[in-house]
Amino acid sequence: MGAARAWSPEQVRALGVTTDVVTAGSVLGIGRTTAYRLVRDNQFPVPVRRVGARYLVAVAHLLHAVGIDS
């Protein structure tokens, strides 16, 4: 695997209103496997909502978690 991606505030805002848990994990510096484990264990650093078979994270929560004003 390569180096972790660094997200700019503009890139995070450009995700829209919600994003998937893998992308949210990337923003937070968490890999895919760990992100899903944290969701399963109800320990993901921001609130996660299950919609059908998908897990979604509000981008506003990500912005707050990484210290970017929304």
N, C-alpha and C positions, 0 to 999 in steps of 0.2 A: 504494500500500500504506500501511497505517497504521503506527503506532508499534509497536515490538516489545513483546510481552506480558511482563510481569514475573511470574514464578512464585514463589509462597510455598512454604516447606517443606511445608506441609500439602497444597498442591495437587500437588506432586511426589509425595509419599507416596501420595496418593489415586489415582495412576495404576495402582497395583497392582504386580505383580511385574515385568512387562515392558511396554514401549510401542513404538510404531512409530518409525522413524527421523525422520520429520517432526516428531513431538511431541518426541522427544529433542533434535532440533536447536533447536526453539523454546525448550526449557528452557535450552539452552546459548547461546542468542542467535544461532543459525545458521539461515538461510533454507532453504527446501525444496530449491532447485536446488543450492546449495552443499553441503547435507547429503548429497544423493545423489552429488555429485561426490567428496566426501571419502570416502564409503563405497566408491565405485568405485576410488578411488586408495589404499584401505587407510590413510587418514589421519584417519578420524573420531576425535574426542578420547576416546571410550570404546569398549570392545569392542562389536562388532555381530555378531549371529548371523543367518545366513540360514536361514529355515525355509520351505521351499517357495518361493513367489514373494515372500515378505515378508522384510523385515529387521527384527529385533527387538533392543531394547536393554534390558538389565536396569536397573530403576529404581535398584537399589542402586549401580550404577556412576554413574548420574547424580547421586545424592545425594552421593557421594564427590567427583565432579568439581566440584560447585559448593560444596563445603565444608560440607555438611549431614550430620551424623551420622545413619546409618541406624538 
